Amino acid sequence: MSEIQFRNCLSFMLSMYRYGRKSDHIVIRISKFSWFPHFKAMFELTDGTLVVYEYVPIKPIQGKWLPPIFFEGRTIRKVYKLVDSISLDNWVPQQTHIDWRNL
């Protein structure tokens, strides 16, 4: 059985993302290694658990103006379980004064 070979995080995210479900999200952020965008697919399960899938380079190249668009990478899955939830119905923000001149 052959395994699907991904070329970058965008192709991986598009293959993982299930269109049409309200609980699925696309996360786009700046890469840790360059100004280039990084893509993730996030799924929310019925019990509130978040599962995040991303494709990251095995040997990242840092500091380049234009990083390689296609790279050898690996798949990472992170699971965030909902432990407790609180109601914010009666929450009032605390008034905080910051004196920016003394920083």
C-alpha positions, 0 to 999 in steps of 0.5 A, a space after each residue: 500500500 502506497 502512502 500519500 506524499 505531501 509536498 508542503 503544509 498547504 497541500 496537507 491542510 487541503 487534503 485534511 480539511 473536510 469542507 462543509 463542517 462547522 466544527 472544522 477550521 483552517 489555521 493560517 499563521 506566520 511560520 516560525 522559520 520565516 515570514 512565509 505562512 504556515 497552514 494547519 487543519 483543526 477539528 472540534 469533536 463533539 466532547 469539546 476536544 480539539 485535534 490539530 494536524 499540521 505538516 512540518 519540515 524535518 530539517 527547517 531552513 531558517 533565515 532565508 528570505 524565500 524558504 523552499 516551497 516544497 520540503 520533506 516533512 512529517 505529520 504532527 497531531 496535537 490533541 487538546 482536551 476540554 477539562 473545564 468550562 466556565 460561564 462568562 455571562 456575569 464576567 466584568 473586565 477588570 479596569 487596569 491602568 498602564 502608565 506607558 511612560 514608565 515602561 
